[in-house]
């Protein structure tokens, strides 16, 4: 990483002088013919006829039908795969519920809440079961946070840069307002024994997914979430209840939660040994790497878009997040990391949540490499890809959080590139 | 302020607070579930000590036949992967340029194999295998790389004692140092 002084925002904008101001054109109103309808054809038809009916549940405009999750599943087992949030098509910080990313191990269970039970047992004074109706009477809190799959952005480990749109390479992360019961209430009701250190969470899906979570995290800020962006959880996001562990990798945020068993040791399940562990160059693997480190991504302009005006002013915009706290800084480079300028962070900046950043950029038609680099409140700085690989090798698969580089060609096309 | 008045005031306050604010933030609504907690369907997780393993036994030869019927379509006839992950082979590959994380090359505990097959395989019919069948499939997979002998009886006593090649290959990053 070259370390040159940070430019000022103004320098970044004015690096190349403003191109010629566009010549304005002026049109004058034409006098109407009073014998005819005042507006025969020049009003759009949706102003000349009544609109559509009310709807019981709203849907996006038919003109936005291409804003979808991109599904990547195993054809031999269609319930095993992922769907990606189209981050490149979205703005703001909240992911709409229909576009929240998915990772299922064997499909989306259609759970009847009247038949669903949550059991808390193991190293507790009294094993307890809860039905959904009872849980709805507990005090709830709301928490906006991201959830990111440990395998998000794993194409970054490949030798050649994948030419996928931003969300379809990095969109196994979404951000929502989750509402539910602080887990500590329910665990304390059961009575936590002093030997309890871990909690084995299990889902009621056709993978009966089980994984060990430190008790400490559940007593800290974990939620038994029942609502997502104000409405009950979507089936693909854990209906009727799921864990939400702010800042910790997606697999731990167990959906369709049916059991929490308190134990003194981790269970060593498939998803904490075979998967979600990171192979290092010496052949050992990191285990229990729960936290998603700071990361950022320019969502616009990004691959799949193009810059139509040369010269032109473009609003660089993107997302930053950290599993360790708040984002404190996002820097932008247009020259592959030689120089950086601070982006504006859109408030409110929330702990362990998406932060939107932006910066106007005056493009003069030159070849450019756009990058964003996030810093969080612990001082951690998002690494370059070279630094990440130097530290962890190429076979870690999980927890890829390197800086993403978008190449802007002189024609205004955009490619994903490495080496910066 | 007289003692009587103070007492009266505090009773009044208590009376009011009972009406306006709950004494506690919430009512305990969990139901005692000792019986539920004992049932097999709530004891699916098997730790490395193997205490939760069900009684049963299996040999690799039986497992090989079952594998061809129930597993090979996704994992390949030799278990080296197809649409699903490879399960066997590649022991010792983890430091190579092309490491393969198979059950036999990577998984640290044999109990995990039983736990995972039982709860989620075959993927089109989870919970359709008997305990003996899970032991049989586990025996077949482990025997293919010589982790157990071909005639080894895998059961609730012997399975936890199987030592996987990569048993010591993991470094815990929690708690953070």
Interface residues (C-beta under 8 A of the other chain):
Chain A: X74 X75 X76 X77 X79 X80 X105 X106 X117 X119 X120 X121 X126 X127 X128 X129 X130 X134 X135 X137 X138 X139 X185 X186 X189 X190 X200 X202 X206 X207 X208 X209 X210 X214 X259 X261 X263 X265 X267 X268 X269 X270 X273 X274 X277 X279 X281 X282 X283 X284 X285 X286 X287 X288 X289 X290 X395
Chain B: X25 X26 X27 X28 X29 X30 X31 X32 X33 X34 X36 X37 X42 X44 X45 X46 X47 X48 X73 X74 X82 X83 X84 X94 X95 X99 X101 X103 X106 X107 X108 X109 X111 X112 X115 X116 X119 X120 X123 X124 X126 X169 X170 X171 X172 X173 X174 X175
